[in-house]
Every structure is written in C-alpha cells, then in structure tokens.
C-alpha cells in the first residue's frame, strides 16, 4: 500500500529509559509499514508543555512534510482533547494533545487549515488504561493519516480558533531597559531569550539578572567573546542568546528557563546611574 505521508516526526517527554518511545515506533510501523520515524527529541522535561511547544516551534520549519506526532501530556486521561491539525494546504498534519503544545508550531507554518478532535475510537487501539495516549490514540491515528485516512473520518471537526493557544512570553520595553525572559537553555548552556535582534537597545549592553549586573557585547561567533566576558549572539532560531566562549553561560550566570533578564544600553544605564548619584548628593547637601 502506498503512503500518503512517508515520514512521522516524533517529539515527547518520554525519555529513553523506559519502553515508551520504542512502543510508539512499533505501533506506527505496524499500522503504516514503510513509514520513516524521525525522532526530534524525547528529552523534553517531564510535563513541561511550554518547553515542548518551544522545541516543536523551533523545529517545525525544518521538518519533512508529513505527520508530526508530539506528546507532552500531563492532562492525559482527563478532559483535554486529542487533536489532529492540518497545515500548509495538506503538506503536514500535527497530532497530539490540545493543551498548547501544538499551537506555536501551527502558527509558525501559517496557521491551521483544518482541525479535528480524535473522537472516533475505531482508529484507536483497545487499551487496558487511560494513561498512554501516545500509544493508544496518537500513534495509530498518525499511522492512519499516513495511510490516507482523511481528518474528517477521525472525529469531530473543530474550529481551529478553538484550539488551546501556546503560552510564549513577550519581551517588553520599559524605561529601565528591555525586560525579557529565558526561553530555553540548550545542552551547551547557551541561554536563549525571547528577544528579536531588532529589539536590542544597543551594541554594548548592561545585563541585569536579579542583583547581578554584567556587561555584554554583540558577537557573531562564540570565540569572539573575550575570556571572562559575556556575549549576545543571534542563535539558529533567530533569537538572541547569552553565551560565553566554550563554556556554559547558564552555569556562569546561575539562570534557567523562566529567569527574568533586563537588557539596557550601557551608555544610557551608566548615565542614569550617574544622575541618580548626583540627585542623592543634592538632597544630602
């Protein structure tokens, strides 16, 4: 049987210590022989929907057309919907829980064309429990889609506007600087911020993290960061990252995903500090 889609790209928080990933692979291949499964990552922190949604959004522009199977699902067995979302005029279909995991990736590729709630159990596996929808719902549905089953045959048609949105923080310009947040720390310790390069307030910046104040310069390569210094680099996703040369910026700065960071133009910050000292002296006199 020829496949409509020959690739399933698979992301989860399952890890590799248990059998979960291998079982999902086998269900996919059992229902759609010949399908190629590409593992995006299974290292998403357990239950971290935001981290999974950001990883998927970073990846989706580079994934082969086909089915994207994403499972980070702390609400499994509860009231959240299981969904399939068609994008790109039918080039790809995203399958997973309706908890915000898929929404940023859907937005990255131009929005949803169609969406369904996976309510037709004829396309699911019989299951002894309700805690492994990756195996029992999402994998068989993904395989059926690869085989050519239309979304309308998988369950109730949904208004794409009713899908649960992703929660991605936005940086905000305030009088004291650009207030940002750490989105992600990669395996090398590079610290991705929710900052577009066009929004940087200068070339040499003051970086404030709580009571910690550092100076950073814009660089285009890790080795341009001076020894003991801090750099701001446009990363592979097109966002600004805090980096150091051949070491972990996250360890050096003591920060993690969710940490607040303020970026300010170094000249403006120094001028503001000097003015504050002068005013204080005037009052004291």
Beta strands, then each sheet from edge to edge (+ up, - down):
strand 1: 7-12
strand 2: 36-41
strand 3: 67-71
strand 4: 82-87
strand 5: 92-97
strand 6: 112-117
strand 7: 156-158
strand 8: 172-174
strand 9: 177-185
strand 10: 191-196
strand 11: 204-209
strand 12: 212-219
strand 13: 230-234
strand 14: 239-243
strand 15: 260-265
sheet 1: 2+ 1+ 3+ 5+ 4- 6+ 7-
sheet 2: 8+ 9- 10+ 14- 13+ 12+ 11- 15+
end
